[in-house]
Amino acid sequence: MKATKQLQLNIKERGLPPKKGDRSRTSSGKIAHIPRPKLTCKTPAHINIKVRKDIPNLRRKSIFKMLKIGVKKARMKGLKVIHFALVSNHLHLIIEADGNKELAQGMRSLLISFAMNINNSLNRRGSLFVDRYNMEVIKVPRRMKYLLSYVFKNNSKHQKRKFVTDPYSSVITFNEQEVLFGKKVPSPFDPETKKKLKRFLGSFLSPPESWLATTGWKIT
């Protein structure tokens, strides 16, 4: 029994992607309506949520501005978005909050705002999202490092393209790219465009405060 527990712990600490088919999903593949894992100010979380097939590509300036509105409303409820990636049909967030109350209220505010604005722009009604948002509380440094890289590279992965600065993510605000990736991320933008993008992102993103998101990920 002790050996089994040790093996499970080692697997979690490797920072590998989660296996599919866990208890958080029903037999139909939907995210189960079970209590969210406990969140504290010391444990950031990775959240992702997918939109329905009839929704156009999310990687547009108009959608970007709608995300900004939703994130700012979430911050008023105690939910801080520290990093994100907007992909064609889904959204990745890395967040911090003092607890599950702030998580629930903040995500509700963000997603309602985001959905209403997109629906209004498309003159449509009904649910925007395929399912509930999926969430993983980050507890160890290696997992934190893996998820930072995963979120920043997500669009490149889906497009099967070389990884460069993604304007629809927060990678340009990440000041330690060489530590995370082993090199500085190539950028197609001129210095003035970089400054504008950084200012825009800084107007709604929150700086990380937890040890894992600021320092802990670097010890792996």
WOFENCOR-V665107 format. One record per residue. RES is the residue in one letter. SS is DSSP state (H for helix, E for strand, - for the rest). OMEGA is omega in whole degrees, -180 to 180 (none if undefined). D_LAST is the distance of its C-alpha to the last C-alpha in Angstrom with 2 decimals. Layout:
RES_SS_OMEGA_D_LAST / RES_SS_OMEGA_D_LAST
This chain:
M_-_-180_27.88 / K_H_180_25.21 / A_H_179_23.78 / T_H_179_23.78 / K_H_-179_21.90 / Q_H_179_19.20 / L_H_179_18.96 / Q_H_179_18.75 / L_H_-179_15.92 / N_H_179_13.89 / I_H_-180_14.77 / K_H_-175_13.71 / E_H_-179_10.20 / R_-_180_9.72 / G_-_-179_9.75 / L_-_178_13.06 / P_-_180_16.08 / P_-_177_18.52 / K_-_178_21.57 / K_-_175_24.91 / G_-_179_27.81 / D_-_-175_26.33 / R_-_-180_28.56 / S_-_179_27.78 / R_E_178_30.22 / T_-_180_33.92 / S_-_179_35.75 / S_-_180_36.68 / G_-_179_33.09 / K_-_177_33.37 / I_E_-175_30.83 / A_-_177_32.35 / H_-_177_33.79 / I_-_-180_31.89 / P_-_177_30.45 / R_-_176_27.19 / P_-_-177_24.22 / K_-_179_24.02 / L_-_176_22.40 / T_-_179_21.94 / C_-_-178_21.12 / K_-_-175_17.73 / T_-_174_16.78 / P_-_179_16.85 / A_E_174_18.24 / H_E_-179_18.56 / I_E_171_22.25 / N_E_-178_24.22 / I_E_-174_27.96 / K_E_178_30.39 / V_E_-178_33.84 / R_-_-173_37.03 / K_-_-178_38.32 / D_-_180_41.15 / I_-_179_38.89 / P_-_-180_38.70 / N_-_-179_35.54 / L_-_-175_33.44 / R_-_178_32.36 / R_-_-178_35.30 / K_H_-179_35.79 / S_H_178_37.99 / I_H_178_35.38 / F_H_-180_32.75 / K_H_177_35.12 / M_H_176_35.64 / L_H_179_31.93 / K_H_180_31.98 / I_H_-179_34.90 / G_H_-180_33.23 / V_H_179_29.98 / K_H_177_32.11 / K_H_178_34.15 / A_H_-180_31.12 / R_H_178_29.95 / M_H_178_33.38 / K_-_178_32.68 / G_-_179_29.41 / L_E_-178_26.95 / K_E_175_24.66 / V_E_-178_23.40 / I_E_176_20.50 / H_E_-179_19.87 / F_E_168_21.96 / A_E_178_23.25 / L_E_-178_26.91 / V_-_-171_27.60 / S_-_-176_31.13 / N_-_177_31.59 / H_E_-175_28.68 / L_E_174_26.53 / H_E_177_22.83 / L_E_164_21.88 / I_E_-170_18.89 / I_E_170_20.68 / E_E_177_20.81 / A_E_-179_23.84 / D_-_-179_25.10 / G_-_-176_26.13 / N_H_177_27.65 / K_H_179_30.91 / E_H_176_29.44 / L_H_-176_27.45 / A_H_-178_30.69 / Q_H_-179_32.92 / G_H_180_30.64 / M_H_177_29.99 / R_H_180_33.69 / S_H_-179_34.67 / L_H_-174_32.34 / L_H_177_33.35 / I_H_179_37.03 / S_H_-179_37.19 / F_H_-178_35.40 / A_H_-179_37.65 / M_H_-179_40.85 / N_H_178_40.38 / I_H_179_39.63 / N_H_179_42.53 / N_H_-179_44.86 / S_H_-179_43.99 / L_H_-177_44.69 / N_-_-180_47.70 / R_-_176_46.35 / R_-_177_46.09 / G_-_-176_44.04 / S_-_178_40.44 / L_-_-170_37.95 / F_E_180_35.12 / V_-_-171_35.06 / D_-_171_33.53 / R_-_176_31.71 / Y_-_178_28.30 / N_E_-173_25.39 / M_E_174_22.69 / E_E_175_19.35 / V_E_-176_18.04 / I_-_-173_14.26 / K_-_-177_13.22 / V_-_-176_9.56 / P_H_-176_6.43 / R_H_178_5.58 / R_H_178_9.30 / M_H_-180_9.58 / K_H_180_7.82 / Y_H_-175_9.96 / L_H_173_12.96 / L_H_179_13.00 / S_H_-178_13.25 / Y_H_-179_15.63 / V_H_-178_17.87 / F_H_-177_18.21 / K_-_-168_19.03 / N_H_-179_21.16 / N_H_178_24.53 / S_H_179_23.95 / K_H_-178_23.00 / H_H_-180_26.18 / Q_H_-178_28.33 / K_-_-180_26.97 / R_-_177_26.88 / K_-_-178_24.85 / F_-_173_22.10 / V_-_179_23.58 / T_-_-179_23.60 / D_-_-179_24.85 / P_-_179_27.48 / Y_-_173_27.26 / S_E_-179_23.67 / S_-_-176_21.97 / V_H_-178_19.81 / I_H_179_22.27 / T_H_-176_21.47 / F_-_-171_17.74 / N_-_-177_17.73 / E_-_-179_14.35 / Q_H_-177_14.92 / E_H_177_14.28 / V_H_-177_10.68 / L_H_-173_10.15 / F_H_-177_12.63 / G_-_178_13.03 / K_-_177_16.48 / K_-_-178_18.68 / V_-_177_20.01 / P_-_-178_23.71 / S_-_178_26.11 / P_-_-173_29.73 / F_-_174_30.76 / D_-_-176_32.75 / P_H_-178_31.74 / E_H_178_34.19 / T_H_177_33.00 / K_H_-180_29.38 / K_H_180_30.65 / K_H_-180_32.67 / L_H_178_29.87 / K_H_178_27.56 / R_H_179_30.48 / F_H_-179_31.15 / L_H_180_27.62 / G_H_-179_27.54 / S_-_179_30.78 / F_-_177_29.28 / L_-_178_25.48 / S_-_176_24.06 / P_-_179_21.39 / P_-_180_18.32 / E_-_-178_18.74 / S_-_179_16.30 / W_H_-178_13.40 / L_H_-176_10.99 / A_H_-179_12.63 / T_H_-172_13.10 / T_-_-171_10.36 / G_H_-177_7.98 / W_H_-176_6.27 / K_H_-175_5.60 / I_H_-178_3.83 / T_-_none_0.00
